[in-house]
Amino acid sequence: MTYLALDLLAARADKTCAIATASSDGAPTAALAFYAPQADGRLLMTTHTSSRKWAHLLSNGRVGLVVGWTFAEPHVQLDGNARLVPPGHPEIEALCAAYYAEFPQAAPFRDPTTGVIVITPTWARITHFQPAGPPQVEEGLIELQ
């Protein structure tokens, strides 16, 4: 079931999400971000290494994402672990190419401080709102290879 959440994220035309992180002492932050789903189920994001989310993820690699803004679409909540790929890392060019293939309009914003966040989902919840009655909720763990 929870792998359906990854399919829903990949199928969306609007690949916008809210990402939440927390510092090592628990201070939260949330931001609007664009995600690029990968064939292996992982999600890519780019950010500047001076951002709050990058600083938070350096000390606490856990993230939460929310996708779905209306009652007419499924809402997906996703928890996962983030791996930071800083500028100059051997993987940075390939990961940026994959991200910018999904978001070519974002490529001009890349600069020497741009890093990539690779998110490995670990848990998902899908909420389907109904015209009448309570929403249908499915949730569970995700184990990617």
C-alpha positions in Angstrom: 0.0 0.0 0.0 2.6 2.6 1.0 4.4 2.1 -2.3 1.2 3.6 -3.8 2.2 6.8 -2.1 5.4 6.8 -4.2 3.4 6.2 -7.3 1.0 9.1 -6.4 4.0 11.4 -5.9 5.6 10.4 -9.2 2.3 10.8 -11.1 1.5 14.3 -9.9 1.9 17.1 -12.5 2.6 19.5 -9.6 5.6 18.1 -7.8 5.5 20.7 -5.0 5.6 19.7 -1.3 6.0 21.1 2.1 9.2 19.8 3.7 9.7 19.9 7.5 13.0 19.5 9.3 14.2 20.0 12.8 17.5 21.1 14.3 19.5 18.9 16.7 17.7 20.7 19.6 14.3 20.2 18.0 13.7 23.7 16.5 11.4 23.1 13.5 11.3 24.7 10.1 9.1 24.1 7.1 9.5 25.2 3.5 7.9 24.8 0.1 10.0 22.7 -2.2 10.0 20.9 -5.5 10.7 17.1 -5.5 12.0 15.0 -8.4 10.9 11.4 -8.0 13.4 8.7 -9.0 12.8 5.2 -10.4 14.1 3.7 -7.2 11.6 5.5 -5.0 13.9 8.2 -3.7 13.2 11.9 -4.0 15.6 14.6 -5.0 15.6 18.2 -3.9 18.1 21.0 -4.3 18.9 23.8 -1.9 21.6 26.1 -1.0 24.0 24.9 1.7 23.3 28.1 3.6 19.6 27.2 4.0 18.0 26.4 7.4 16.9 23.0 6.1 20.5 22.1 5.0 21.8 23.1 8.5 19.1 21.1 10.2 19.7 18.0 8.1 23.4 18.2 8.9 22.5 17.4 12.5 19.2 15.6 12.1 18.7 13.7 8.9 15.0 13.0 9.3 12.4 14.8 7.1 8.7 15.0 6.8 6.9 15.9 3.5 3.2 16.7 2.8 1.7 16.8 -0.7 -1.9 17.5 -1.6 -3.6 20.8 -1.2 -7.3 20.2 -1.9 -10.0 17.8 -0.8 -10.3 16.7 -4.4 -7.0 14.9 -4.4 -5.3 12.4 -2.1 -3.0 13.8 0.6 0.3 12.1 1.0 2.4 12.4 4.2 5.9 11.0 4.0 8.6 10.5 6.5 12.1 9.7 5.4 15.9 10.0 5.9 17.9 12.6 4.0 21.4 12.2 2.6 23.1 15.5 1.8 25.2 15.7 -1.3 27.3 18.9 -1.1 28.8 20.9 -4.0 32.0 19.2 -5.3 30.8 15.7 -4.3 31.4 13.1 -7.0 27.6 12.5 -7.3 26.6 16.1 -7.5 26.6 16.5 -11.3 24.5 13.3 -11.9 22.0 14.2 -9.2 21.7 17.8 -10.4 21.1 16.5 -13.9 18.3 14.2 -12.7 16.7 17.0 -10.7 17.0 19.7 -13.5 15.6 17.2 -16.0 12.4 17.4 -14.0 12.7 21.2 -13.3 14.6 22.8 -16.2 13.2 26.2 -15.1 15.2 25.9 -11.8 18.6 25.3 -13.5 19.4 29.0 -13.7 19.2 29.3 -9.9 22.0 26.8 -9.4 25.1 28.3 -8.0 28.3 27.1 -6.3 26.4 26.6 -3.0 23.7 24.3 -4.4 23.6 20.9 -2.9 21.2 18.0 -3.3 19.0 16.3 -0.7 18.3 12.7 -1.5 15.3 11.5 0.5 14.7 7.8 1.2 11.1 7.4 2.3 10.5 5.2 5.4 6.8 5.7 6.1 3.8 7.0 4.2 0.2 7.9 4.9 -2.4 8.5 2.1 -5.7 10.2 3.0 -8.5 10.0 0.4 -11.3 12.5 1.2 -14.9 11.3 0.4 -17.9 13.3 -0.6 -19.7 11.9 2.4 -18.4 10.1 5.4 -15.0 9.9 6.9 -11.8 10.0 4.9 -10.1 6.7 3.9 -6.6 6.4 5.4 -3.9 4.0 4.5 -0.5 4.1 6.1 2.6 1.9 6.7 6.3 1.5 6.5 8.4 1.7 3.3 11.5 -0.3 2.8 13.5 0.6 -0.3 16.3 -1.6 -1.5 
